[in-house]
């Protein structure tokens, strides 16, 4: 099993090397492990690293330079465990061919790491096959939006990310119909959620809202684009994989991060969103720095809440309640 958190790590590459990908969302941040409760340490990074190290059968942990805290987490794994770890460099710039070449070189370096921890060199055509399989599964996953409740849909994304090889999508929607809107449409944007943070969906529903967009890193925004099936079996599959991930997943860390705003603007219009909730973990400087700009840019109200991996506290609940009262 190869454990990771960042959406820019392709599950297809791990599977093609004969290993099991696991994009892990920790249950909470309270799990004990190599990362202690230390001032300046992101609670999400602590929860992820400790949860990853507690799993059985982990052959490697992959972290990326998208997040400075995760970069620091690599040091904890390296110094306090015997689990092999890999730091993948993700360019913050994205508009040049050189940035794409760098990302491609990191995918090749990741492949070498996977071989070092027991993976096999993919046979010819295997990566195309895995890409086709996963692309079909993601299409089924996206089809669950509006069929499952917002909370169930986001949990389905989390389950797929953790065990993409086991996902079918059939049982989740069997016998269900389109739900229709049941509350004031709101959206989430921000960093990844822990499983305990899914209480946010319940809090919003309690005050008359319904999450029609999970734009958190662990939600819809973290899904790669469909790959071009006309290219299957032709050319270099790694280049197509790189484009689907690096070329299409919008994020706050990118420079410029204009694609994030374009994506968000499109989703707000298409989903009829009336208000946004920006969720960020303590010590997440990139999302914290973006709050004011996003408030000025959005044409809908936005409330900013800080998460610590525990159940929603009274302060965040009051902020959400105030937002919903504004939207009524």
WOQUIPE-V380661 format. One record per helix or strand. SS is the DSSP state (alpha for helix, beta for strand). FROM is the first residue (numbers start at 1). LEN is the number of residues. Records with the same first field share a line. If there is no record, write none. Layout:
SS = FROM-LEN  FROM-LEN
This chain:
beta = 2-3  21-3  60-5  85-4  145-1  148-1  184-7  209-8  275-7  301-7
alpha = 11-6  43-12  68-13  97-20  126-17  150-13  164-3  170-4  195-12  220-3  229-3  237-9  258-14  285-13  314-14
